[in-house]
């Protein structure tokens, strides 16, 4: 006899069944349902998940703010992959008696993905692969990492691994964060510099910080465009990204390319509530209502604050 209903949500890769013996829970009276498609709204999520006692969330793909948790009156247990999930209102869950817990994770996953993106960027792999499949051959020349300078913002668990990878590739490594000390940097064979110096010297910049009120908006337009001949307030257009060529953003204020590439393939950013502007290949522009929710970026960079 079924006593509990369990929902695994956002399994859009359809791999959850390979990672645990979910069917064995039926012997304990737990019926498992899997949702592969994402919920398009909070209302749809509430309607689909209302009957369930247990929800297993895949990372932060679905948000659980107070209003959603208050609507899930049957929910008793909310499990998230990983030990931290900013999409869950823990205070609201506690008030409603909903137990929230997490799973273990691999400390190597995020650093390895970061390094894969960095190598793909250096060698222009995505564009070159698409070009090869279209019948062309070697449309551009990449660059070597050896001898380049890597700037790391945030020398925590991920940042330390990235520093190790960079050293193995023969790179000079700089680091900065609000709490980083020279002693901690030296322990990783990394040189502590100021934020301004990091942005001036780094050939490649990688950011590994937890989103918080203190870190939101930490990277400003002037940090990425320090040599713009116009005053910062005159370059209000953000960066132009050529479709299919995410490695050549151009300042829309002075039309110069100060930054060779911005690669945000797997990173989720919290964007402040404002409007941005995007430019397509034909030069046409459109406004983007960026809202205040978390949004994933992949090859598109809105106006920087």
C-alpha positions in Angstrom: 0.0 0.0 0.0 1.4 3.4 -1.0 1.9 5.7 2.0 3.9 8.5 0.4 4.3 10.1 -3.0 7.8 11.2 -4.2 8.5 13.6 -7.1 11.8 13.8 -8.8 11.7 17.1 -10.8 13.7 18.7 -13.6 15.3 15.5 -14.7 15.5 16.9 -18.2 18.5 14.7 -19.0 16.5 11.7 -17.9 19.3 10.2 -15.8 17.9 10.2 -12.3 16.9 6.5 -12.5 20.5 5.6 -13.1 21.8 7.1 -9.9 19.7 5.4 -7.3 17.4 2.3 -6.9 14.2 4.4 -6.8 12.0 1.4 -7.5 13.1 -0.2 -4.2 11.2 2.5 -2.3 7.9 1.0 -3.4 8.5 -1.8 -0.9 8.4 0.9 1.8 5.2 2.4 0.5 6.8 5.2 -1.6 5.6 5.8 -5.2 8.1 7.7 -7.3 7.1 10.0 -10.2 9.7 11.7 -12.5 9.2 15.1 -14.1 11.5 15.7 -17.0 10.1 18.9 -18.5 10.7 22.1 -16.6 7.8 24.0 -15.0 7.0 27.2 -17.0 5.5 29.0 -14.0 5.1 28.8 -10.2 1.4 28.0 -10.8 2.2 25.0 -12.9 4.8 23.8 -10.4 2.3 24.0 -7.6 -0.4 22.3 -9.5 1.8 19.4 -10.5 3.5 19.0 -7.1 0.6 19.6 -4.7 -0.1 15.9 -4.2 3.4 14.9 -3.3 4.9 14.4 0.2 8.5 14.3 -0.9 10.2 16.3 -3.6 13.8 15.7 -4.9 15.0 18.9 -6.6 17.8 18.9 -9.2 20.1 21.7 -8.2 18.4 25.1 -8.4 16.4 24.5 -11.6 13.0 25.1 -9.8 12.6 27.8 -7.2 10.8 27.2 -3.9 10.0 30.6 -2.5 7.6 31.1 0.4 4.5 31.4 -1.7 5.2 28.1 -3.4 6.0 26.2 -0.2 2.9 27.6 1.4 0.8 26.2 -1.4 2.4 22.7 -1.2 0.4 21.7 1.9 1.3 17.9 1.6 5.1 18.5 1.4 7.1 17.0 4.3 10.5 16.5 2.9 12.5 18.5 0.3 15.7 17.0 -0.9 18.2 18.9 -3.1 21.3 17.6 -4.9 24.2 19.2 -3.2 24.4 20.7 0.2 23.4 24.2 -0.7 20.4 25.5 -2.7 19.7 29.2 -3.0 16.4 28.6 -4.7 14.8 27.2 -1.5 13.4 29.6 1.2 14.8 27.7 4.2 13.0 30.0 6.7 9.6 29.4 5.1 10.3 25.7 5.0 11.2 25.6 8.6 8.1 27.5 9.6 6.0 24.9 7.8 7.8 22.0 9.3 9.3 20.9 6.0 12.6 19.1 6.4 15.2 20.2 3.9 18.3 18.1 3.3 20.9 17.7 0.7 23.2 15.1 -0.8 26.9 14.8 -1.2 28.6 16.1 -4.4 31.8 15.9 -6.3 34.3 18.7 -5.5 35.9 18.2 -9.0 32.8 18.6 -11.1 32.6 22.4 -11.3 36.3 23.0 -11.6 36.6 20.5 -14.4 33.7 22.1 -16.3 35.3 25.5 -15.8 38.6 24.2 -17.3 36.8 22.6 -20.2 35.1 25.9 -21.0 38.4 27.7 -20.7 40.1 25.3 -23.1 37.2 25.5 -25.5 37.5 29.3 -25.4 41.2 29.3 -26.0 41.0 27.0 -29.0 37.7 28.3 -30.3 36.4 24.7 -30.3 32.7 25.3 -30.6 33.0 27.6 -33.6 35.7 25.3 -35.2 33.6 22.2 -34.7 30.5 23.8 -36.2 32.7 25.0 -39.1 34.1 21.6 -39.7 30.6 20.0 -39.7 29.6 22.6 -42.3 32.5 21.6 -44.6 35.1 24.3 -43.7 38.5 23.8 -42.0 40.3 25.9 -39.4 38.7 29.3 -39.7 40.6 30.9 -36.8 43.8 30.5 -34.7 43.5 29.9 -31.0 46.0 30.7 -28.3 48.1 28.7 -25.8 47.5 28.9 -22.1 51.2 28.5 -21.1 52.7 31.8 -20.2 49.3 33.6 -19.9 48.0 35.1 -16.7 44.9 33.7 -15.0 42.9 35.9 -12.6 40.8 34.1 -10.1 38.1 36.0 -8.2 37.4 33.8 -5.2 40.1 31.4 -4.0 37.8 28.9 -2.3 37.3 25.2 -2.9 36.7 25.6 -6.6 39.2 28.5 -7.0 42.0 26.5 -5.4 41.5 23.6 -7.9 41.4 26.0 -10.8 44.7 27.5 -9.6 46.2 24.0 -9.5 45.1 23.3 -13.1 46.5 26.7 -14.2 49.9 25.9 -12.7 50.0 22.6 -14.4 49.4 24.4 -17.7 52.3 26.8 -17.0 50.2 29.9 -16.3 50.9 32.7 -13.9 48.0 32.9 -11.4 46.7 36.0 -9.6 43.8 36.0 -7.1 41.6 38.5 -5.3 38.5 38.4 -3.1 37.2 40.5 -0.3 38.5 38.1 2.4 41.6 36.6 0.7 44.9 37.1 2.6 48.4 37.0 1.2 49.1 33.9 3.4 46.2 31.9 2.0 47.1 32.9 -1.6 50.8 31.9 -1.0 49.6 28.5 0.3 48.2 27.8 -3.2 51.3 29.3 -4.9 49.1 32.2 -6.1 49.9 35.9 -5.9 47.4 38.2 -4.1 46.7 41.5 -5.9 44.1 44.2 -5.7 40.9 43.9 -7.7 41.9 46.6 -10.1 45.3 45.0 -10.7 43.7 41.6 -11.3 41.5 43.0 -14.1 44.4 44.9 -15.6 46.8 42.0 -15.7 44.7 38.9 -16.3 44.5 37.5 -19.8 41.7 35.2 -18.6 39.4 35.9 -15.6 37.4 33.2 -13.8 34.9 34.0 -11.0 34.0 31.6 -8.2 32.0 33.3 -5.6 28.7 32.5 -3.8 26.0 35.0 -4.9 25.1 37.2 -1.9 24.2 40.9 -1.3 28.0 41.5 -0.9 29.0 39.9 -4.2 26.1 40.9 -6.4 27.3 43.5 -8.9 30.9 42.9 -7.9 32.1 43.0 -11.5 31.2 46.3 -13.2 31.3 47.6 -16.7 34.4 49.7 -16.0 36.2 46.6 -14.7 35.8 44.9 -18.1 36.2 48.1 -20.2 38.9 50.0 -18.3 40.5 51.5 -21.4 37.4 52.8 -23.0 38.2 56.3 -24.4 34.7 57.4 -23.4 33.7 58.2 -19.8 32.1 55.1 -18.2 28.7 56.9 -18.1 28.9 57.5 -21.9 29.3 53.7 -22.6 25.8 52.7 -21.5 25.0 50.2 -24.2 26.8 47.1 -22.8 28.6 44.6 -25.1 27.7 43.6 -28.6 27.9 39.8 -29.1 28.1 38.6 -32.7 25.8 35.6 -33.1 27.8 32.4 -33.6 30.9 34.2 -32.4 30.6 34.6 -28.6 34.3 35.4 -28.3 34.3 38.9 -29.8 32.1 41.2 -27.7 32.3 44.9 -28.6 31.6 47.9 -26.4 28.5 49.5 -27.9 29.5 52.9 -26.6 32.7 53.4 -28.6 32.5 50.3 -30.9 35.9 49.0 -29.7 36.7 45.4 -28.7 38.2 45.7 -25.2 37.4 42.2 -24.2 38.1 39.3 -26.5 35.6 36.9 -24.9 32.9 36.4 -22.3 32.1 32.7 -21.7 29.2 32.1 -19.3 28.2 28.6 -20.6 27.4 27.0 -17.3 27.1 29.8 -14.9 23.9 31.2 -13.5 23.8 34.9 -12.6 21.4 36.9 -10.5 20.6 39.9 -12.6 19.5 43.1 -10.9 16.0 44.4 -11.9 16.6 46.7 -14.9 16.5 46.6 -18.6 19.3 45.7 -21.0 19.9 46.0 -24.7 20.9 43.3 -27.2 22.2 43.8 -30.7 21.9 41.2 -33.4 24.1 40.6 -36.4 22.1 43.0 -38.6 22.6 45.8 -36.1 19.0 45.7 -34.9 18.5 46.3 -31.2 15.9 45.0 -28.8 15.2 45.6 -25.1 15.6 42.9 -22.6 13.6 42.9 -19.4 16.1 41.1 -17.2 13.9 41.0 -14.2 15.2 40.0 -10.8 15.1 36.2 -11.0 18.1 34.0 -11.6 18.8 33.6 -15.3 21.3 31.4 -17.2 23.5 33.0 -19.8 25.0 31.2 -22.7 26.7 33.4 -25.3 24.6 36.5 -24.5 25.7 39.3 -22.2 23.3 42.0 -21.2 24.2 45.6 -20.4 26.6 45.5 -17.5 26.0 47.5 -14.4 
